[in-house]
Amino acid sequence: MSLFSTLALAMGGSWVSGINLYATVATLGLLSRYANLQLPGELTVLSSWWVIGVAAALYVIEFVADKIPYVDSTW
């Protein structure tokens, strides 16, 4: 992978992780699975169905917890 591709992936991933870490992990995993995104080095584990499923489930839990006032503060 070229330096610019790795840099673009790192910058995009870090920007999106500011929005939500679980959504970023699930998105990178799905892009690796379906859009042939070549993840560098150790990040290839993100394309595992277990990692994608757990990240998506945690995203849904966090999304719901964010909508309930007192649960949001605890979460």
mmJSON file of the N, C-alpha and C atoms, coordinates in Angstrom:
{"data_MODEL":{"atom_site":{
"group_PDB":["ATOM","ATOM","ATOM","ATOM","ATOM","ATOM","ATOM","ATOM","ATOM","ATOM","ATOM","ATOM","ATOM","ATOM","ATOM","ATOM","ATOM","ATOM","ATOM","ATOM","ATOM","ATOM","ATOM","ATOM","ATOM","ATOM","ATOM","ATOM","ATOM","ATOM","ATOM","ATOM","ATOM","ATOM","ATOM","ATOM","ATOM","ATOM","ATOM","ATOM","ATOM","ATOM","ATOM","ATOM","ATOM","ATOM","ATOM","ATOM","ATOM","ATOM","ATOM","ATOM","ATOM","ATOM","ATOM","ATOM","ATOM","ATOM","ATOM","ATOM","ATOM","ATOM","ATOM","ATOM","ATOM","ATOM","ATOM","ATOM","ATOM","ATOM","ATOM","ATOM","ATOM","ATOM","ATOM","ATOM","ATOM","ATOM","ATOM","ATOM","ATOM","ATOM","ATOM","ATOM","ATOM","ATOM","ATOM","ATOM","ATOM","ATOM","ATOM","ATOM","ATOM","ATOM","ATOM","ATOM","ATOM","ATOM","ATOM","ATOM","ATOM","ATOM","ATOM","ATOM","ATOM","ATOM","ATOM","ATOM","ATOM","ATOM","ATOM","ATOM","ATOM","ATOM","ATOM","ATOM","ATOM","ATOM","ATOM","ATOM","ATOM","ATOM","ATOM","ATOM","ATOM","ATOM","ATOM","ATOM","ATOM","ATOM","ATOM","ATOM","ATOM","ATOM","ATOM","ATOM","ATOM","ATOM","ATOM","ATOM","ATOM","ATOM","ATOM","ATOM","ATOM","ATOM","ATOM","ATOM","ATOM","ATOM","ATOM","ATOM","ATOM","ATOM","ATOM","ATOM","ATOM","ATOM","ATOM","ATOM","ATOM","ATOM","ATOM","ATOM","ATOM","ATOM","ATOM","ATOM","ATOM","ATOM","ATOM","ATOM","ATOM","ATOM","ATOM","ATOM","ATOM","ATOM","ATOM","ATOM","ATOM","ATOM","ATOM","ATOM","ATOM","ATOM","ATOM","ATOM","ATOM","ATOM","ATOM","ATOM","ATOM","ATOM","ATOM","ATOM","ATOM","ATOM","ATOM","ATOM","ATOM","ATOM","ATOM","ATOM","ATOM","ATOM","ATOM","ATOM","ATOM","ATOM","ATOM","ATOM","ATOM","ATOM","ATOM","ATOM","ATOM","ATOM","ATOM","ATOM","ATOM","ATOM","ATOM","ATOM","ATOM"],
"id":[1,2,3,4,5,6,7,8,9,10,11,12,13,14,15,16,17,18,19,20,21,22,23,24,25,26,27,28,29,30,31,32,33,34,35,36,37,38,39,40,41,42,43,44,45,46,47,48,49,50,51,52,53,54,55,56,57,58,59,60,61,62,63,64,65,66,67,68,69,70,71,72,73,74,75,76,77,78,79,80,81,82,83,84,85,86,87,88,89,90,91,92,93,94,95,96,97,98,99,100,101,102,103,104,105,106,107,108,109,110,111,112,113,114,115,116,117,118,119,120,121,122,123,124,125,126,127,128,129,130,131,132,133,134,135,136,137,138,139,140,141,142,143,144,145,146,147,148,149,150,151,152,153,154,155,156,157,158,159,160,161,162,163,164,165,166,167,168,169,170,171,172,173,174,175,176,177,178,179,180,181,182,183,184,185,186,187,188,189,190,191,192,193,194,195,196,197,198,199,200,201,202,203,204,205,206,207,208,209,210,211,212,213,214,215,216,217,218,219,220,221,222,223,224,225],
"type_symbol":["N","C","C","N","C","C","N","C","C","N","C","C","N","C","C","N","C","C","N","C","C","N","C","C","N","C","C","N","C","C","N","C","C","N","C","C","N","C","C","N","C","C","N","C","C","N","C","C","N","C","C","N","C","C","N","C","C","N","C","C","N","C","C","N","C","C","N","C","C","N","C","C","N","C","C","N","C","C","N","C","C","N","C","C","N","C","C","N","C","C","N","C","C","N","C","C","N","C","C","N","C","C","N","C","C","N","C","C","N","C","C","N","C","C","N","C","C","N","C","C","N","C","C","N","C","C","N","C","C","N","C","C","N","C","C","N","C","C","N","C","C","N","C","C","N","C","C","N","C","C","N","C","C","N","C","C","N","C","C","N","C","C","N","C","C","N","C","C","N","C","C","N","C","C","N","C","C","N","C","C","N","C","C","N","C","C","N","C","C","N","C","C","N","C","C","N","C","C","N","C","C","N","C","C","N","C","C","N","C","C","N","C","C","N","C","C","N","C","C","N","C","C","N","C","C"],
"label_atom_id":["N","CA","C","N","CA","C","N","CA","C","N","CA","C","N","CA","C","N","CA","C","N","CA","C","N","CA","C","N","CA","C","N","CA","C","N","CA","C","N","CA","C","N","CA","C","N","CA","C","N","CA","C","N","CA","C","N","CA","C","N","CA","C","N","CA","C","N","CA","C","N","CA","C","N","CA","C","N","CA","C","N","CA","C","N","CA","C","N","CA","C","N","CA","C","N","CA","C","N","CA","C","N","CA","C","N","CA","C","N","CA","C","N","CA","C","N","CA","C","N","CA","C","N","CA","C","N","CA","C","N","CA","C","N","CA","C","N","CA","C","N","CA","C","N","CA","C","N","CA","C","N","CA","C","N","CA","C","N","CA","C","N","CA","C","N","CA","C","N","CA","C","N","CA","C","N","CA","C","N","CA","C","N","CA","C","N","CA","C","N","CA","C","N","CA","C","N","CA","C","N","CA","C","N","CA","C","N","CA","C","N","CA","C","N","CA","C","N","CA","C","N","CA","C","N","CA","C","N","CA","C","N","CA","C","N","CA","C","N","CA","C","N","CA","C","N","CA","C","N","CA","C","N","CA","C","N","CA","C","N","CA","C"],
"label_alt_id":[null,null,null,null,null,null,null,null,null,null,null,null,null,null,null,null,null,null,null,null,null,null,null,null,null,null,null,null,null,null,null,null,null,null,null,null,null,null,null,null,null,null,null,null,null,null,null,null,null,null,null,null,null,null,null,null,null,null,null,null,null,null,null,null,null,null,null,null,null,null,null,null,null,null,null,null,null,null,null,null,null,null,null,null,null,null,null,null,null,null,null,null,null,null,null,null,null,null,null,null,null,null,null,null,null,null,null,null,null,null,null,null,null,null,null,null,null,null,null,null,null,null,null,null,null,null,null,null,null,null,null,null,null,null,null,null,null,null,null,null,null,null,null,null,null,null,null,null,null,null,null,null,null,null,null,null,null,null,null,null,null,null,null,null,null,null,null,null,null,null,null,null,null,null,null,null,null,null,null,null,null,null,null,null,null,null,null,null,null,null,null,null,null,null,null,null,null,null,null,null,null,null,null,null,null,null,null,null,null,null,null,null,null,null,null,null,null,null,null,null,null,null,null,null,null],
"label_comp_id":["MET","MET","MET","SER","SER","SER","LEU","LEU","LEU","PHE","PHE","PHE","SER","SER","SER","THR","THR","THR","LEU","LEU","LEU","ALA","ALA","ALA","LEU","LEU","LEU","ALA","ALA","ALA","MET","MET","MET","GLY","GLY","GLY","GLY","GLY","GLY","SER","SER","SER","TRP","TRP","TRP","VAL","VAL","VAL","SER","SER","SER","GLY","GLY","GLY","ILE","ILE","ILE","ASN","ASN","ASN","LEU","LEU","LEU","TYR","TYR","TYR","ALA","ALA","ALA","THR","THR","THR","VAL","VAL","VAL","ALA","ALA","ALA","THR","THR","THR","LEU","LEU","LEU","GLY","GLY","GLY","LEU","LEU","LEU","LEU","LEU","LEU","SER","SER","SER","ARG","ARG","ARG","TYR","TYR","TYR","ALA","ALA","ALA","ASN","ASN","ASN","LEU","LEU","LEU","GLN","GLN","GLN","LEU","LEU","LEU","PRO","PRO","PRO","GLY","GLY","GLY","GLU","GLU","GLU","LEU","LEU","LEU","THR","THR","THR","VAL","VAL","VAL","LEU","LEU","LEU","SER","SER","SER","SER","SER","SER","TRP","TRP","TRP","TRP","TRP","TRP","VAL","VAL","VAL","ILE","ILE","ILE","GLY","GLY","GLY","VAL","VAL","VAL","ALA","ALA","ALA","ALA","ALA","ALA","ALA","ALA","ALA","LEU","LEU","LEU","TYR","TYR","TYR","VAL","VAL","VAL","ILE","ILE","ILE","GLU","GLU","GLU","PHE","PHE","PHE","VAL","VAL","VAL","ALA","ALA","ALA","ASP","ASP","ASP","LYS","LYS","LYS","ILE","ILE","ILE","PRO","PRO","PRO","TYR","TYR","TYR","VAL","VAL","VAL","ASP","ASP","ASP","SER","SER","SER","THR","THR","THR","TRP","TRP","TRP"],
"label_asym_id":["A","A","A","A","A","A","A","A","A","A","A","A","A","A","A","A","A","A","A","A","A","A","A","A","A","A","A","A","A","A","A","A","A","A","A","A","A","A","A","A","A","A","A","A","A","A","A","A","A","A","A","A","A","A","A","A","A","A","A","A","A","A","A","A","A","A","A","A","A","A","A","A","A","A","A","A","A","A","A","A","A","A","A","A","A","A","A","A","A","A","A","A","A","A","A","A","A","A","A","A","A","A","A","A","A","A","A","A","A","A","A","A","A","A","A","A","A","A","A","A","A","A","A","A","A","A","A","A","A","A","A","A","A","A","A","A","A","A","A","A","A","A","A","A","A","A","A","A","A","A","A","A","A","A","A","A","A","A","A","A","A","A","A","A","A","A","A","A","A","A","A","A","A","A","A","A","A","A","A","A","A","A","A","A","A","A","A","A","A","A","A","A","A","A","A","A","A","A","A","A","A","A","A","A","A","A","A","A","A","A","A","A","A","A","A","A","A","A","A","A","A","A","A","A","A"],
"label_entity_id":["1","1","1","1","1","1","1","1","1","1","1","1","1","1","1","1","1","1","1","1","1","1","1","1","1","1","1","1","1","1","1","1","1","1","1","1","1","1","1","1","1","1","1","1","1","1","1","1","1","1","1","1","1","1","1","1","1","1","1","1","1","1","1","1","1","1","1","1","1","1","1","1","1","1","1","1","1","1","1","1","1","1","1","1","1","1","1","1","1","1","1","1","1","1","1","1","1","1","1","1","1","1","1","1","1","1","1","1","1","1","1","1","1","1","1","1","1","1","1","1","1","1","1","1","1","1","1","1","1","1","1","1","1","1","1","1","1","1","1","1","1","1","1","1","1","1","1","1","1","1","1","1","1","1","1","1","1","1","1","1","1","1","1","1","1","1","1","1","1","1","1","1","1","1","1","1","1","1","1","1","1","1","1","1","1","1","1","1","1","1","1","1","1","1","1","1","1","1","1","1","1","1","1","1","1","1","1","1","1","1","1","1","1","1","1","1","1","1","1","1","1","1","1","1","1"],
"label_seq_id":[1,1,1,2,2,2,3,3,3,4,4,4,5,5,5,6,6,6,7,7,7,8,8,8,9,9,9,10,10,10,11,11,11,12,12,12,13,13,13,14,14,14,15,15,15,16,16,16,17,17,17,18,18,18,19,19,19,20,20,20,21,21,21,22,22,22,23,23,23,24,24,24,25,25,25,26,26,26,27,27,27,28,28,28,29,29,29,30,30,30,31,31,31,32,32,32,33,33,33,34,34,34,35,35,35,36,36,36,37,37,37,38,38,38,39,39,39,40,40,40,41,41,41,42,42,42,43,43,43,44,44,44,45,45,45,46,46,46,47,47,47,48,48,48,49,49,49,50,50,50,51,51,51,52,52,52,53,53,53,54,54,54,55,55,55,56,56,56,57,57,57,58,58,58,59,59,59,60,60,60,61,61,61,62,62,62,63,63,63,64,64,64,65,65,65,66,66,66,67,67,67,68,68,68,69,69,69,70,70,70,71,71,71,72,72,72,73,73,73,74,74,74,75,75,75],
"pdbx_PDB_ins_code":[null,null,null,null,null,null,null,null,null,null,null,null,null,null,null,null,null,null,null,null,null,null,null,null,null,null,null,null,null,null,null,null,null,null,null,null,null,null,null,null,null,null,null,null,null,null,null,null,null,null,null,null,null,null,null,null,null,null,null,null,null,null,null,null,null,null,null,null,null,null,null,null,null,null,null,null,null,null,null,null,null,null,null,null,null,null,null,null,null,null,null,null,null,null,null,null,null,null,null,null,null,null,null,null,null,null,null,null,null,null,null,null,null,null,null,null,null,null,null,null,null,null,null,null,null,null,null,null,null,null,null,null,null,null,null,null,null,null,null,null,null,null,null,null,null,null,null,null,null,null,null,null,null,null,null,null,null,null,null,null,null,null,null,null,null,null,null,null,null,null,null,null,null,null,null,null,null,null,null,null,null,null,null,null,null,null,null,null,null,null,null,null,null,null,null,null,null,null,null,null,null,null,null,null,null,null,null,null,null,null,null,null,null,null,null,null,null,null,null,null,null,null,null,null,null],
"Cartn_x":[0.857,0.0,0.898,0.567,1.408,1.249,2.177,2.173,0.923,0.517,-0.654,-1.951,-2.049,-3.236,-3.338,-2.211,-2.198,-2.522,-1.962,-2.231,-3.693,-4.275,-5.691,-6.587,-6.264,-7.052,-6.947,-5.751,-5.559,-6.295,-6.23,-6.914,-8.432,-8.924,-10.371,-10.873,-10.136,-10.529,-10.498,-9.506,-9.434,-10.536,-10.894,-11.975,-13.305,-13.555,-14.811,-14.863,-13.725,-13.746,-14.096,-13.919,-14.379,-15.891,-16.547,-18.001,-18.442,-17.92,-18.245,-17.247,-16.591,-15.573,-16.178,-17.324,-17.937,-18.385,-18.936,-19.356,-18.15,-17.028,-15.818,-15.298,-15.246,-14.756,-15.66,-16.972,-17.912,-17.812,-17.678,-17.584,-16.311,-15.181,-13.93,-13.975,-14.59,-14.729,-15.599,-16.714,-17.602,-16.959,-16.238,-15.54,-14.457,-13.792,-12.772,-13.398,-14.575,-15.274,-15.845,-16.556,-17.348,-16.753,-15.933,-15.405,-13.925,-13.406,-12.002,-11.042,-11.365,-10.463,-9.33,-8.108,-6.941,-6.513,-6.824,-6.427,-4.971,-4.214,-2.794,-2.559,-1.57,-1.038,-2.055,-2.032,-2.859,-4.338,-4.699,-6.104,-6.941,-6.325,-7.093,-8.06,-7.836,-8.753,-10.136,-10.218,-11.507,-12.472,-11.981,-12.862,-13.499,-13.201,-13.821,-15.284,-16.14,-17.57,-17.835,-17.03,-17.215,-16.95,-15.91,-15.571,-16.633,-17.068,-18.1,-19.403,-19.789,-21.029,-21.005,-19.898,-19.79,-19.772,-19.042,-18.995,-20.372,-21.093,-22.436,-23.394,-23.305,-24.171,-23.865,-22.596,-22.229,-22.643,-22.605,-23.069,-24.565,-25.343,-26.79,-27.083,-26.365,-26.561,-26.221,-25.109,-24.725,-25.715,-26.221,-27.194,-28.459,-28.956,-30.175,-29.907,-28.762,-28.431,-28.299,-27.886,-27.723,-29.067,-30.139,-31.457,-32.227,-31.783,-32.465,-31.69,-32.343,-31.62,-30.666,-31.116,-30.245,-29.295,-29.71,-28.835,-27.665,-27.904,-26.861,-25.736,-26.09,-25.089,-24.283,-24.947,-24.274,-23.378,-23.84,-23.091,-21.815],
"Cartn_y":[-1.174,0.0,1.23,2.191,3.377,4.267,5.155,6.069,6.937,7.411,8.283,7.536,6.287,5.494,5.234,4.899,4.666,5.945,7.057,8.339,8.734,8.531,8.856,7.979,6.696,5.797,6.203,6.548,6.965,8.256,9.222,10.492,10.328,9.556,9.319,8.547,7.535,6.745,7.547,8.398,9.207,10.265,10.81,11.787,11.127,9.968,9.276,8.767,8.364,7.851,8.949,10.197,11.284,11.313,10.779,10.691,9.529,8.327,7.162,6.048,5.53,4.506,3.209,2.797,1.534,1.596,2.725,2.878,2.855,3.414,3.405,1.996,1.216,-0.16,-0.975,-0.842,-1.591,-1.15,0.142,0.656,0.19,0.28,-0.181,-1.68,-2.452,-3.885,-4.192,-3.488,-3.713,-3.261,-2.146,-1.697,-2.685,-3.259,-4.264,-5.511,-5.874,-7.065,-6.877,-5.767,-5.618,-4.678,-3.713,-2.746,-2.98,-4.113,-4.477,-3.406,-2.792,-1.846,-2.632,-2.336,-3.026,-2.338,-2.971,-2.415,-2.753,-1.81,-2.075,-2.952,-3.818,-4.584,-5.273,-4.9,-5.545,-5.181,-4.219,-3.818,-4.789,-5.798,-6.765,-7.558,-7.573,-8.266,-7.609,-6.356,-5.657,-6.247,-7.019,-7.615,-8.914,-9.326,-10.527,-10.248,-11.23,-11.058,-10.847,-11.458,-11.276,-9.825,-9.249,-7.863,-6.911,-7.14,-6.291,-6.403,-7.612,-7.822,-7.193,-7.366,-6.782,-5.255,-4.708,-3.25,-2.692,-3.366,-2.899,-2.979,-4.067,-4.209,-3.138,-2.873,-1.828,-0.447,-0.236,1.035,1.221,0.173,0.258,0.516,-0.175,0.038,1.473,1.985,3.352,4.356,4.085,4.979,5.06,3.913,3.891,4.535,4.222,4.791,6.304,6.819,8.256,8.982,8.28,8.92,8.946,8.179,8.121,9.011,10.038,11.066,10.564,9.792,9.401,8.255,7.448,6.379,6.996,8.084,8.78,9.243,9.802,10.283,9.127,8.023,6.851,6.193,6.095,5.431,6.2],
"Cartn_z":[0.0,0.0,0.0,-0.792,-0.889,0.341,0.501,1.636,1.636,0.478,0.403,0.715,0.304,0.61,2.108,2.718,4.162,4.922,4.491,5.128,4.978,3.807,3.586,4.454,4.559,5.409,6.869,7.33,8.718,9.027,8.113,8.339,8.313,7.375,7.316,8.517,8.908,10.077,11.358,11.518,12.737,12.766,11.612,11.585,11.952,11.385,11.65,13.091,13.656,15.022,16.016,15.627,16.478,16.56,15.555,15.562,16.45,16.201,17.013,16.7,17.72,17.529,17.01,17.551,17.132,15.677,15.269,13.879,12.945,13.39,12.576,12.372,13.438,13.339,12.426,12.6,11.761,10.298,10.071,8.702,8.011,8.704,8.112,7.819,8.727,8.494,7.292,7.177,6.029,4.724,4.763,3.556,3.154,4.122,3.82,3.217,3.704,3.205,1.81,1.607,0.389,-0.658,-0.247,-1.21,-1.496,-1.049,-1.254,-0.754,0.369,1.008,1.645,1.269,1.813,3.106,4.239,5.525,5.798,6.337,6.576,7.804,7.715,8.834,9.722,10.977,11.996,11.907,11.093,10.98,10.157,9.565,8.786,9.655,10.961,11.867,11.864,11.456,11.427,10.41,9.455,8.453,8.94,10.15,10.731,11.054,10.782,11.057,12.534,13.406,14.845,15.243,14.721,15.056,14.51,13.285,12.69,13.486,13.857,14.606,15.986,16.705,18.043,17.959,17.0,16.845,16.489,15.615,15.242,16.433,17.204,18.379,19.418,19.66,20.622,20.127,18.819,18.268,18.519,18.3,18.528,20.002,20.894,22.333,22.708,22.193,22.512,21.931,20.738,20.114,20.951,21.419,22.233,23.593,24.195,25.502,25.431,24.309,24.137,24.122,23.812,23.695,25.012,26.012,27.305,28.279,28.857,29.602,30.693,31.664,32.76,32.384,31.441,30.954,30.186,29.496,28.755,29.684,30.816,31.774,32.365,32.622,33.187,32.153,30.935,29.878,29.608],
"occupancy":[1.0,1.0,1.0,1.0,1.0,1.0,1.0,1.0,1.0,1.0,1.0,1.0,1.0,1.0,1.0,1.0,1.0,1.0,1.0,1.0,1.0,1.0,1.0,1.0,1.0,1.0,1.0,1.0,1.0,1.0,1.0,1.0,1.0,1.0,1.0,1.0,1.0,1.0,1.0,1.0,1.0,1.0,1.0,1.0,1.0,1.0,1.0,1.0,1.0,1.0,1.0,1.0,1.0,1.0,1.0,1.0,1.0,1.0,1.0,1.0,1.0,1.0,1.0,1.0,1.0,1.0,1.0,1.0,1.0,1.0,1.0,1.0,1.0,1.0,1.0,1.0,1.0,1.0,1.0,1.0,1.0,1.0,1.0,1.0,1.0,1.0,1.0,1.0,1.0,1.0,1.0,1.0,1.0,1.0,1.0,1.0,1.0,1.0,1.0,1.0,1.0,1.0,1.0,1.0,1.0,1.0,1.0,1.0,1.0,1.0,1.0,1.0,1.0,1.0,1.0,1.0,1.0,1.0,1.0,1.0,1.0,1.0,1.0,1.0,1.0,1.0,1.0,1.0,1.0,1.0,1.0,1.0,1.0,1.0,1.0,1.0,1.0,1.0,1.0,1.0,1.0,1.0,1.0,1.0,1.0,1.0,1.0,1.0,1.0,1.0,1.0,1.0,1.0,1.0,1.0,1.0,1.0,1.0,1.0,1.0,1.0,1.0,1.0,1.0,1.0,1.0,1.0,1.0,1.0,1.0,1.0,1.0,1.0,1.0,1.0,1.0,1.0,1.0,1.0,1.0,1.0,1.0,1.0,1.0,1.0,1.0,1.0,1.0,1.0,1.0,1.0,1.0,1.0,1.0,1.0,1.0,1.0,1.0,1.0,1.0,1.0,1.0,1.0,1.0,1.0,1.0,1.0,1.0,1.0,1.0,1.0,1.0,1.0,1.0,1.0,1.0,1.0,1.0,1.0,1.0,1.0,1.0,1.0,1.0,1.0],
"B_iso_or_equiv":[0.0,0.0,0.0,0.0,0.0,0.0,0.0,0.0,0.0,0.0,0.0,0.0,0.0,0.0,0.0,0.0,0.0,0.0,0.0,0.0,0.0,0.0,0.0,0.0,0.0,0.0,0.0,0.0,0.0,0.0,0.0,0.0,0.0,0.0,0.0,0.0,0.0,0.0,0.0,0.0,0.0,0.0,0.0,0.0,0.0,0.0,0.0,0.0,0.0,0.0,0.0,0.0,0.0,0.0,0.0,0.0,0.0,0.0,0.0,0.0,0.0,0.0,0.0,0.0,0.0,0.0,0.0,0.0,0.0,0.0,0.0,0.0,0.0,0.0,0.0,0.0,0.0,0.0,0.0,0.0,0.0,0.0,0.0,0.0,0.0,0.0,0.0,0.0,0.0,0.0,0.0,0.0,0.0,0.0,0.0,0.0,0.0,0.0,0.0,0.0,0.0,0.0,0.0,0.0,0.0,0.0,0.0,0.0,0.0,0.0,0.0,0.0,0.0,0.0,0.0,0.0,0.0,0.0,0.0,0.0,0.0,0.0,0.0,0.0,0.0,0.0,0.0,0.0,0.0,0.0,0.0,0.0,0.0,0.0,0.0,0.0,0.0,0.0,0.0,0.0,0.0,0.0,0.0,0.0,0.0,0.0,0.0,0.0,0.0,0.0,0.0,0.0,0.0,0.0,0.0,0.0,0.0,0.0,0.0,0.0,0.0,0.0,0.0,0.0,0.0,0.0,0.0,0.0,0.0,0.0,0.0,0.0,0.0,0.0,0.0,0.0,0.0,0.0,0.0,0.0,0.0,0.0,0.0,0.0,0.0,0.0,0.0,0.0,0.0,0.0,0.0,0.0,0.0,0.0,0.0,0.0,0.0,0.0,0.0,0.0,0.0,0.0,0.0,0.0,0.0,0.0,0.0,0.0,0.0,0.0,0.0,0.0,0.0,0.0,0.0,0.0,0.0,0.0,0.0,0.0,0.0,0.0,0.0,0.0,0.0],
"pdbx_formal_charge":[null,null,null,null,null,null,null,null,null,null,null,null,null,null,null,null,null,null,null,null,null,null,null,null,null,null,null,null,null,null,null,null,null,null,null,null,null,null,null,null,null,null,null,null,null,null,null,null,null,null,null,null,null,null,null,null,null,null,null,null,null,null,null,null,null,null,null,null,null,null,null,null,null,null,null,null,null,null,null,null,null,null,null,null,null,null,null,null,null,null,null,null,null,null,null,null,null,null,null,null,null,null,null,null,null,null,null,null,null,null,null,null,null,null,null,null,null,null,null,null,null,null,null,null,null,null,null,null,null,null,null,null,null,null,null,null,null,null,null,null,null,null,null,null,null,null,null,null,null,null,null,null,null,null,null,null,null,null,null,null,null,null,null,null,null,null,null,null,null,null,null,null,null,null,null,null,null,null,null,null,null,null,null,null,null,null,null,null,null,null,null,null,null,null,null,null,null,null,null,null,null,null,null,null,null,null,null,null,null,null,null,null,null,null,null,null,null,null,null,null,null,null,null,null,null],
"auth_seq_id":[1,1,1,2,2,2,3,3,3,4,4,4,5,5,5,6,6,6,7,7,7,8,8,8,9,9,9,10,10,10,11,11,11,12,12,12,13,13,13,14,14,14,15,15,15,16,16,16,17,17,17,18,18,18,19,19,19,20,20,20,21,21,21,22,22,22,23,23,23,24,24,24,25,25,25,26,26,26,27,27,27,28,28,28,29,29,29,30,30,30,31,31,31,32,32,32,33,33,33,34,34,34,35,35,35,36,36,36,37,37,37,38,38,38,39,39,39,40,40,40,41,41,41,42,42,42,43,43,43,44,44,44,45,45,45,46,46,46,47,47,47,48,48,48,49,49,49,50,50,50,51,51,51,52,52,52,53,53,53,54,54,54,55,55,55,56,56,56,57,57,57,58,58,58,59,59,59,60,60,60,61,61,61,62,62,62,63,63,63,64,64,64,65,65,65,66,66,66,67,67,67,68,68,68,69,69,69,70,70,70,71,71,71,72,72,72,73,73,73,74,74,74,75,75,75],
"auth_comp_id":["MET","MET","MET","SER","SER","SER","LEU","LEU","LEU","PHE","PHE","PHE","SER","SER","SER","THR","THR","THR","LEU","LEU","LEU","ALA","ALA","ALA","LEU","LEU","LEU","ALA","ALA","ALA","MET","MET","MET","GLY","GLY","GLY","GLY","GLY","GLY","SER","SER","SER","TRP","TRP","TRP","VAL","VAL","VAL","SER","SER","SER","GLY","GLY","GLY","ILE","ILE","ILE","ASN","ASN","ASN","LEU","LEU","LEU","TYR","TYR","TYR","ALA","ALA","ALA","THR","THR","THR","VAL","VAL","VAL","ALA","ALA","ALA","THR","THR","THR","LEU","LEU","LEU","GLY","GLY","GLY","LEU","LEU","LEU","LEU","LEU","LEU","SER","SER","SER","ARG","ARG","ARG","TYR","TYR","TYR","ALA","ALA","ALA","ASN","ASN","ASN","LEU","LEU","LEU","GLN","GLN","GLN","LEU","LEU","LEU","PRO","PRO","PRO","GLY","GLY","GLY","GLU","GLU","GLU","LEU","LEU","LEU","THR","THR","THR","VAL","VAL","VAL","LEU","LEU","LEU","SER","SER","SER","SER","SER","SER","TRP","TRP","TRP","TRP","TRP","TRP","VAL","VAL","VAL","ILE","ILE","ILE","GLY","GLY","GLY","VAL","VAL","VAL","ALA","ALA","ALA","ALA","ALA","ALA","ALA","ALA","ALA","LEU","LEU","LEU","TYR","TYR","TYR","VAL","VAL","VAL","ILE","ILE","ILE","GLU","GLU","GLU","PHE","PHE","PHE","VAL","VAL","VAL","ALA","ALA","ALA","ASP","ASP","ASP","LYS","LYS","LYS","ILE","ILE","ILE","PRO","PRO","PRO","TYR","TYR","TYR","VAL","VAL","VAL","ASP","ASP","ASP","SER","SER","SER","THR","THR","THR","TRP","TRP","TRP"],
"auth_asym_id":["A","A","A","A","A","A","A","A","A","A","A","A","A","A","A","A","A","A","A","A","A","A","A","A","A","A","A","A","A","A","A","A","A","A","A","A","A","A","A","A","A","A","A","A","A","A","A","A","A","A","A","A","A","A","A","A","A","A","A","A","A","A","A","A","A","A","A","A","A","A","A","A","A","A","A","A","A","A","A","A","A","A","A","A","A","A","A","A","A","A","A","A","A","A","A","A","A","A","A","A","A","A","A","A","A","A","A","A","A","A","A","A","A","A","A","A","A","A","A","A","A","A","A","A","A","A","A","A","A","A","A","A","A","A","A","A","A","A","A","A","A","A","A","A","A","A","A","A","A","A","A","A","A","A","A","A","A","A","A","A","A","A","A","A","A","A","A","A","A","A","A","A","A","A","A","A","A","A","A","A","A","A","A","A","A","A","A","A","A","A","A","A","A","A","A","A","A","A","A","A","A","A","A","A","A","A","A","A","A","A","A","A","A","A","A","A","A","A","A","A","A","A","A","A","A"],
"auth_atom_id":["N","CA","C","N","CA","C","N","CA","C","N","CA","C","N","CA","C","N","CA","C","N","CA","C","N","CA","C","N","CA","C","N","CA","C","N","CA","C","N","CA","C","N","CA","C","N","CA","C","N","CA","C","N","CA","C","N","CA","C","N","CA","C","N","CA","C","N","CA","C","N","CA","C","N","CA","C","N","CA","C","N","CA","C","N","CA","C","N","CA","C","N","CA","C","N","CA","C","N","CA","C","N","CA","C","N","CA","C","N","CA","C","N","CA","C","N","CA","C","N","CA","C","N","CA","C","N","CA","C","N","CA","C","N","CA","C","N","CA","C","N","CA","C","N","CA","C","N","CA","C","N","CA","C","N","CA","C","N","CA","C","N","CA","C","N","CA","C","N","CA","C","N","CA","C","N","CA","C","N","CA","C","N","CA","C","N","CA","C","N","CA","C","N","CA","C","N","CA","C","N","CA","C","N","CA","C","N","CA","C","N","CA","C","N","CA","C","N","CA","C","N","CA","C","N","CA","C","N","CA","C","N","CA","C","N","CA","C","N","CA","C","N","CA","C","N","CA","C","N","CA","C","N","CA","C","N","CA","C","N","CA","C"],
"pdbx_PDB_model_num":[1,1,1,1,1,1,1,1,1,1,1,1,1,1,1,1,1,1,1,1,1,1,1,1,1,1,1,1,1,1,1,1,1,1,1,1,1,1,1,1,1,1,1,1,1,1,1,1,1,1,1,1,1,1,1,1,1,1,1,1,1,1,1,1,1,1,1,1,1,1,1,1,1,1,1,1,1,1,1,1,1,1,1,1,1,1,1,1,1,1,1,1,1,1,1,1,1,1,1,1,1,1,1,1,1,1,1,1,1,1,1,1,1,1,1,1,1,1,1,1,1,1,1,1,1,1,1,1,1,1,1,1,1,1,1,1,1,1,1,1,1,1,1,1,1,1,1,1,1,1,1,1,1,1,1,1,1,1,1,1,1,1,1,1,1,1,1,1,1,1,1,1,1,1,1,1,1,1,1,1,1,1,1,1,1,1,1,1,1,1,1,1,1,1,1,1,1,1,1,1,1,1,1,1,1,1,1,1,1,1,1,1,1,1,1,1,1,1,1,1,1,1,1,1,1]
}}}
